[in-house]
Amino acid sequence: MDDALADPQLGYRGLLKALPNPLGREGTYCIPVAPFLMSAGNPQVDRPAPYVGEHTRDVLAEAGFDPSQIEELIHDGAAVQHHARSK
């Protein structure tokens, strides 16, 4: 896999994008971008994927759960909540 990701053609075609480390550590990491081009504009990747549980409260609230139910789900281990990364 390392050999494939190091292929200069991927950089030439713009198929990998370097993003800052989401954990606030030094350095960057590469993520794949859409492997196709569109005539009306291309999808942009400007942030990493969310952490597991990063949006738990928002999703459950949108699904109709009230704050006490969300707390209970998290407390019982039925839902996972992680703090959002610092911006």
C-alpha positions in Angstrom: 0.0 0.0 0.0 2.8 2.4 0.8 4.2 1.9 -2.7 0.9 2.7 -4.3 0.4 5.9 -2.2 4.0 7.0 -3.1 3.3 6.8 -6.8 3.9 10.3 -8.3 1.0 9.8 -10.7 -1.4 10.1 -7.7 0.0 13.6 -6.9 0.0 14.6 -10.5 -3.7 13.7 -10.8 -4.5 15.3 -7.5 -5.9 12.1 -6.0 -4.4 12.7 -2.5 -4.7 15.7 -0.3 -2.5 16.5 2.6 -4.4 17.7 5.7 -3.1 18.9 9.1 -3.1 16.2 11.8 -6.6 16.4 13.4 -5.2 15.5 16.8 -3.1 18.7 16.9 0.1 16.9 16.4 2.9 18.0 14.1 2.7 17.0 10.5 0.1 16.1 8.0 -1.6 13.0 6.6 -2.9 12.2 3.2 -6.5 11.3 2.3 -7.9 10.2 -1.0 -10.1 12.6 -2.9 -12.7 11.9 -5.6 -11.1 9.8 -8.4 -13.0 11.6 -11.1 -13.4 15.1 -12.6 -16.7 16.8 -13.1 -17.4 19.6 -15.6 -19.4 21.7 -13.1 -16.8 21.6 -10.4 -15.1 19.0 -8.3 -15.8 17.8 -4.8 -13.6 19.4 -2.3 -12.1 17.8 0.8 -11.2 20.4 3.4 -11.5 18.6 6.7 -10.9 15.1 8.1 -13.7 12.6 8.6 -15.4 12.9 12.0 -14.3 10.9 15.0 -16.6 8.0 16.1 -19.2 9.7 18.3 -18.2 13.2 17.4 -21.8 14.2 16.4 -23.7 11.7 18.5 -25.7 14.4 20.4 -26.6 16.3 17.3 -27.8 13.2 15.4 -29.8 11.8 18.3 -31.4 15.3 18.9 -32.4 15.5 15.2 -33.9 12.0 15.5 -36.2 13.3 18.2 -34.4 12.2 21.4 -34.5 14.8 24.3 -31.3 15.7 26.2 -32.2 13.4 29.1 -32.7 10.4 26.8 -29.4 11.2 25.0 -27.6 11.3 28.4 -29.1 7.9 29.3 -28.1 6.3 26.0 -24.5 7.6 26.5 -24.4 6.6 30.2 -25.7 3.1 29.4 -23.2 2.6 26.5 -25.8 2.4 23.8 -24.4 5.6 22.2 -20.8 6.9 22.1 -19.9 10.5 22.7 -16.4 12.0 22.0 -15.5 15.6 22.3 -15.0 17.5 19.0 -11.5 18.3 18.0 -10.2 21.7 18.8 -10.5 24.2 15.9 
